[in-house]
Amino acid sequence: MPLPAHCAVHAARDIRRGPYLVVRHGWPGRIVDAHPSWFETTYTVRFTPSSEQHRRVIVTLVGLNEDDIETR
């Protein structure tokens, strides 16, 4: 069953795009949109880290699946 939009989640693992670490395991986020298909549902998620070092960073990723995120 797909997760609802605006649901609070966190990164279930480190997420990389190519050689770059984009989101660290445990960063909190919120689902912005869900993209259902015949195979699986993918999500657009906006991550906002809570550390002092990354206080103003907002990362939005498209195409995440349920292996990438967990509900809080």
NORLINUR-V955111 format. One record per helix or strand of 3 or more residues. SS is the DSSP state (h for helix, s for strand). FROM is the first residue (numbers start at 1). LEN is the number of residues. If there is no record, write none. Layout:
# NORLINUR-V955111
ss:SS from:FROM len:LEN
ss:SS from:FROM len:LEN
This chain:
# NORLINUR-V955111
ss:s from:8 len:4
ss:s from:15 len:3
ss:s from:20 len:4
ss:s from:28 len:8
ss:s from:42 len:6
ss:s from:59 len:6
ss:s from:69 len:3
